[in-house]
Amino acid sequence: MHLSGIRSHLAWLFAALLLFAIAPARADSWAPPAVETYVSANGQYRLTVVPREIGSQLAYFEAKARGETLPEPEGPLGRFERLEDGQWVSVWSRALVNEVAPVDVLVGDDGRHVVSFDNWHSTGHGDHVVVLYGEGGSLVRSLRLDQIVPAYFIDALPASVSSIHWRRADPRFVGDRLEVAVAEPDGDMMSADSFPVRIALADGMVDPIAAERMATLTPRACAAHTRQVASFNEYLAFERGALAYPETTDRDDWRRYLHHAATRLRPAADDSALEDSADPFAAMLGETTFELLQPGEYMEKDYRDDFRLALAAPPEQLRRRWFAARDQDKLVAEVERSAKKIKPGQLTGVEMRFFADAAHWPRIAAALAASGATLVQVDIGVPIPARAEDVAELPPERMIDPACAGAY
């Protein structure tokens, strides 16, 4: 594994950690948006969806990370047609309300109703989880997930990094209603258990869930909701409080400490540069943490090799480097070993930051004194306070939904 590869890998890991910060989630993947055609059950009508042109998934997510809105047109194009004498004839065409493309579409046999489901790369999220179109492509109603099921149910639905997997069996039209099979609130991605929710095609009003069904589902949903609220608020307390070096050698605790320590100690000028950069992910490549793993851990040798390469890499490759190891003796031994191959002044212009305690720091500083690098100790014995600007951007604490308060 080359230095350039590990830099790229860890930069993406940094971004991914932001997504995983609140609670663990399952990984997922999405194919690029493509033209899709959806045909009614009787074969007489079809809707062709031409997705918004996003260039590439990387360009799309970089734009989203910068908080940019996508340029016109406002949404993907939907072309509705009917079959006449073996030929498809245009009925209507319009920009759909989704940002990139819907995930699925249901076309009615009467040619009057079209329903789209979810948004590409964000199932269950946003304002357009279910969108009903009527005569001539007119917009009837666009629904969020919390308008389809109680908000506290959502915490109990299975989720991945990008999506809430709220649907089960294929939706269907039942008279003047759309019927959707919603996953039962138990958080199990593999479970096929579901309950029906019906939505009026005429106005998008959602029928109440049957009382007997609610009596069964609510305890499970509330239990999961209560756990999620507690977990979220615990995370907020962690973000607001001083960051202490983990007392255990648990790898997850250690990685969380490294990530948050580097974030809190990064100069404010660097944050401004990231925000102003046209390519924030590329800008992040100028700063990476290199870690020595414990003996016997997966990829231990690869991490050690990258650690050694980073210690001697020329200034143009990395402007700032962070070095860490759970074993302080191992950290010092590796630095002293690699420093013997570094020429005086070779690292002028480089800033090196070491997660080191007071007992080991002097040896690290002595070993690299002639390198020309600016050496900075991150004293693992001193808690790191949260930055005021970061605390100001945190969301407020969540409250238990009144429907669950005190009962579960």
Secondary structure, 3 states (H helix, E strand, C coil): CCHHHHHHHHHHHHHHHHHHCCCCCECCCCCCCCCEEEECCCCCEEEEEECCCCCCHHHHHHHHHCCCCCCCCCCCEEEEEEEECCEEEEEEEEECCCCCCEEEEEECCCCCCEEEEEECCCCCCCCCCEEEECHHHCEEEEECHHHCCCHHHHCCCCEECCCECCECCCCEEECCEEEEEEECCCCCCCCCCEEEEEEECCCCCECCCCHHHHHHHHHHHHHHHHHHHHHHHHHHHHHHCCECCCCCCCHHHHHHHHHHHHHHHCCHHHHHHHHHCCCHHHHHCCEEEEEECCCCCCCHHHHHHHHHHHHHCCCCCCCEEEEEECCHHHHHHHHHHHHCCCCCCCCCCCEEEEEECCCCHHHHHHHCCCCCCEEEEEECCCCECCCHHHHHHCCCCCCCCCCCCCCC
